[in-house]
Amino acid sequence: MSTHARRERLLLADLLETHGPEAPTLCEGWRTRELAAHVVVRERRADAAGGILLKALQPRLERVQQEFAAKPYEELIQLIRTGPPKMSPFSLKQVDEAANTVEFFVHGEDVRRARPDWTPREIDPVLADALWRRLETTARAYGRRCPVGLVLRRPNGQVAVARKGTPVVTVTGDPGELLLFVSGRQEAARVELEGDDKSVARVREAKLGL
């Protein structure tokens, strides 16, 4: 049975292929070629991928990503489609589902929403619930740098606290939109914010994300 991560992987690959190697993305400084290289390096080069989280390893990560970005674009797309090698932890279904469902969903929207004529994607309720479950467990990691209290709320009333504190800003939206918001794509997310004007402005400008 296909997993959410597998479906999102294939959707991302299709988007990258359709838009070509020089299309804009929501990731600052990256076009689709650089985004594709990031995805490949993240699950195929553990020796460099640590730079995503560890500052000391960032120079190596950037060097390796540049090397992959120089490869034929079609090769990068195929590497994304086929997935990681068997020796990679990402080849395990449970790891793939936990680590890549959100990763591929967000990067797919990075490609989709960088275009002026983008339209919202219709997300089925099963995927929406899966994204929400992931958001519930990672909300505080996403919101750790928020300058005020931050509460995430689904239209059905479910909430997740991303950061405790006062004053509080409540962000309401579908799970996918909330994930985009807390991952640093505030301007691209279709959400509603409640709180005093100053706090809302601070949240919109905050460097949210893992």
JOSULCOR-V631368 format. One record per run of one state. SS is the DSSP state (h for helix, s for strand, l for the rest). FROM is the first residue (numbers start at 1). TO is the last residue. If there is no record, write none. Layout:
# JOSULCOR-V631368
SS&FROM&TO, SS&FROM&TO
This chain:
# JOSULCOR-V631368
l&1&3, h&4&19, l&20&23, s&24&24, l&25&30, s&31&31, h&32&44, l&45&45, h&46&52, l&53&54, h&55&69, l&70&72, h&73&82, l&83&88, h&89&91, l&92&92, h&93&112, l&113&124, h&125&142, l&143&148, s&149&153, l&154&158, s&159&163, l&164&167, s&168&172, l&173&174, h&175&182, l&183&185, h&186&188, l&189&191, s&192&194, l&195&196, h&197&205, l&206&210
